[in-house]
Amino acid sequence: MLRSTIVVSNRLGLHARAAAKLVTLASMFESDITLSRADPSTTANARSILNVLTLAAVEGTTLEVVAAGADEAAALEAVSGLFNSGFGED
């Protein structure tokens, strides 16, 4: 299991289009990928767009990403890269 902290950097936050990109990316990996806000009761499966949208992650929100599975390192790197790129929107 690998963990990383990321900050939502795109101006519109983790809205529907960005969440869809995340879900598509997460579905490419065997590993389970979860996102959590600082409040530990708010956790989302990165393969579920509804779960991801419930995070209500606006610009500047800090999230913890956890990847667990056979390809966890690649999954964590890909998800972090997507967030760092601003989902290609900025």
N, C-alpha and C positions, 0 to 999 in steps of 0.2 A: 504494500500500500504506500503510495506516494502522495504528498500534500504540497500545495502551493497557495500563496495568497496573491490575489489579483485585484486590480481596481478597474471598475467599469470606466473606460475613458472616452467612449463616444458620446457626443452631445445629446443624443436621444435616449441613451441608456439601453437597457436590455429589453427593447420593445419587440413587437411580433416578428418583424423581418430578421432582426438580429437573433432572436430566440430560435427561429426556424433554421438559421445557419448553424447555430450551436447544436441543435438536435440532429441535423443532417451529419455534421462532423462526428458527434458522439456515437452515432449509430454505425460508423465505419469501424469502430474498435470493439474488440471482444471484452475489454475491461469495463467494469461498472464505473461510471463517472457521476459524482454528486457535487453539487454546489451548495454552500451554506452561507447565510448571513451571520453577523456577529451573534445574533440571537440563535442559540443552538436548536430551537424548535422550528426554525425556518430552513428546511433542507429540501433540495430539489434533485430529482433524477434528471440528468442532462439529456436523456432520451425522450423526455416527455415535455412537449411544448407547454402544456398547461401547468406542469410543475415549475418549469423555468419562469413562466410569466408571474407565478404567485410570489416570486422573490421580490417583485416590484423594485428592481435594481436600477436606480437612476444614475446619471453621471456622478462619479465620485464614490459610489458604493463599493465597499471592500467585501470581497467574497473569498471563501476558502474553497479550493477545488481539490477533491480527493479522487484519485484513480486507483482501482484495485483490480488486478488481473494479469494475464499473460503479457499484454502489451501496454502496461500502465505507464511506462516512461514515455513512449511515443504518444499515447493518448494525452497525457498531461502537457507535453510539449506542444501538441497541436492545439489544444484548448487555450493554453496560455498565449500562443501565437495569434489565435483568432481575437482574443480580447485585446492584446497589445496592438493589433492592427486597427482597432476601432471598428471591427467587423467590415472593413473596407468602405466605411461611410464618411470618414473625415478626410 
